[in-house]
Amino acid sequence: MYAPFFDAVDIQAMSEHYAFKVTQGQAGSQPPLSREDIEILLQDVRFKNGFTLVAYMMQQINSRFEEMRCIAVGLVEQIDAELDAR
């Protein structure tokens, strides 16, 4: 996934744009993104496959994190109940 991205996109401009978006303008800048660069990426099968796999894996990871959160909540409840019983 990285090779087509590195070949087609100005990573510094993309990083600045991303920082601007996630910090709501507190960091980075908002350089215009090139439609041509994005189109090149969307037409590259390696990039699309990589992006698809990342999206799939994130679903799996997020699902597992939710399971872990439920387990942690249950453990905290058990600890609280044991402490209350003392």
HELIX and SHEET records of a PDB file:
HELIX    1   1 TYR A    2  ALA A    8  1                                   7    
HELIX    2   2 ILE A   11  VAL A   22  1                                  12    
HELIX    3   3 ARG A   35  GLN A   43  1                                   9    
HELIX    4   4 VAL A   45  ALA A   85  1                                  41    
END                                                                             
